[in-house]
């Protein structure tokens, strides 16, 4: 009988298991939050500085555009903002701008079927004794071409006299001594989220910076 009772006691005796607490302690939470905060303080300023650099360049192009209109009237000369978007199909093309000027009034003669040659290639092909071109780089406005910051590119440029936007090669925006300018919409972007449109009014030369993509048709309808 005693053996039977011992077996029964063994069967009914409750068993206890050792459990461990796998949750985070307060110290671990504090350390994790501190690390995240440290990373944020290192990364966010770089992102903000980068965005400020891009916006600064967009504003600079706008200021140059307004300045060219004033210079054209003051100096009785035609100025043009030259936008180089690189050749079609070129890998990582260099997007840059520079300024050229010519005496008197010279109308925009851009031909989509025969686009202009980039300046460095034109210099290589120049023959001795060839007549000087009407337009020459103007160091008084820009001493040398200015390359856009990395990640900022010209998406396209629309000119009022052309049917299709220009997405590669060189495009000119003219500012005449009469005070008129080429109607244009300059589209810039950085990635797919940051986009700007510089809208140039042909009558007043006013430049509006719009923080999104707007084509000429939409601008005219506004």
N, C-alpha and C positions, 0 to 999 in steps of 0.2 A: 504493500500500500504506500509506503514512503517513496519508493521509486516512481510510482504512478503520479503521486502528487508533485514530485520534483519535475517530471516531464510537463505536467499541466502548467506549473508555475513558469517554466521556461517558455512555453507557447504564449501565455497571456502576458508575460512581462513586457512592458513598453520599451521600445528601442529609441535611443537618442542619437542624432547625427550632428556632427559639427558643421556649422554653416559659417561662411565668411561674407562680409559686407563688401561688395564690389563697387559701390558708389564712390564718387569723387569726394575727397575731403575739402574743407574750406581753403586750405593752403594750396591744394592743387588747382582749384578754381581760380584763385587769385593769381597764381603764376601763369596760368593759361591766358587769362584776360590781359595780363601785363605784356605777354609776348605778342598777342594780337595787336594791342595798342602800339607797341614799338614798331611792328611791321607797317602799320597804317601811317605812323608819323614819318616813316622813311619813303613810302611809295606815293602817298597822296600829293606831297609837294612837287614831286617830279611830274606827276600827271598834270597838276595845275600849271606848272611852269611851261610844260609842253603846249597845253591848250592856249596859254597866254601868248606864246611865241607864234603860234599859227594865226591867232586873231590879230596880233600886231602886224603880221605880214599882209593880211587882208586889208587892214586899215591903211597900211603904207601904200599899197597899190591905188587905193581910193584917193589918197592925198596926192600922189604923183599925177593921177588923172586930172584933178582939179588944177594943179599947178601948170600942167601943159596947156590947158585952155587959157589961163591968164598969160602965160608967156607968148602964146601964139598971137594974141591981140596986141600985146605990148611991143613985140619985136617984128610984127608984120611977117611972120614966118609960119610955116606949117610944121607942126610937131606930130610925131606918131609914136605911140606906145607899141613896142614890138613884143609879142608873146610867142615864145618858142615852146612847143609841146613835144618836140622830138618827132622822129619819123614813125610812120605807121608800122606797127609790128616790132618796133625796137624794144629790146628788153631793158627795163629800168631806165627810160629816157630821162634826160635832165630837163626839168621845167624851169625856165628862166625868163626874165624880162630885161629890156634895155630901152633906151630912148634915142630916136633919130630926129633930125630936123632938116628942113630945106627952105631956101629963100622964097618968099612969096606964097601964093596959094597953089597947092598941089592936091588934086582930088585922089581919093582912094581908088586904085586901079587893081585891086586884088582879083585874081582870076583863079577860081577853083580848079580849072582844068590845067593850069600852069602855075602852081604855087611857088612862092619865092624860095630860093636856096638859103639854107642857114648861113649866117655870116662867116663862120670859120671856113666853110667850103667855098663860099664866094671869093674870099681872100686868096685861097689857093688857086682858083681858076682865073684870077684877074690877069689880063695880058698887059704888057708894057705898051704905053701909048694909048690905052683905051680911055675914052672920056670918063671923067669923074661922075659917079651917080648923083642924082638930084639930092638924095637923102644921105646923110652921113651921121655916124654916132655923135651924140652931143654930150661931151664930158662935163658941161656946166650943170647938167641935170643929173646924170649918172655917169660916174667915171668908168664903170665897167658893168657888164651884165650881172644881175643879181639872181642867184639861184634860189628857188623856193626851199624852205626847210624840208627836211625829209618827212615823208608821209603826207605832205601837202602838194596837191597837183591841180593843174587846170583840167577840169573834166571836159569842158567844151567852151567855145566862144561863139556867140551869135552876133552877126552883123546885120543891120536892118536891110541892106541892099542885097543880101544873099538869101537863097531859099533854104539852105540846109546849114546846121551848125557845123563848125570846124572842130575836129577832135584830135588832129595831129598836125605836125608841121608848124609853119609860121603864119601868124595872122597879125594884121596891122589895125590899130585904131587911131584915126586921124583927128587932129584938132586944128581948125583953120583960123586964119587971121580975122575972118569975119565974125568969129565967136561961136560958129557952129562946130559940131563934132559928129563923128560917126555914131549913129544909134547902135548901142551894143549891150549885150548881157554877158558878163564874164562869170563862168561857173567854176568855183573851186571846191575841192572836197578833201577831207582827211578820213579815210575809211568810208564806211557807209552811214555813219551817224552824224558827222560834222560836215555840213555843206553851207556854202555861201553863194550869193549872187550879187555881183556888182552891176547895177543898172545905170547906164550912162544916158542921160537925156540929150538928144541931138540939138535942141534949141538953146538950152541954158547951160549945158555941160555939167549939170548937177549929177552927182554920183550917190546913189542910195545903196547902203549895205543891207542885204536881206539875209537873215539867218536860215535860209532854206533854198532849194532849187526852184527858180521861177524862170520860165522861158519868156521870150519877147512877146509872144501872143498874150500871155497872161498879164504881163506888165502893161501892155497897151490897153487892155480891157479894164484895168483898174481905174 
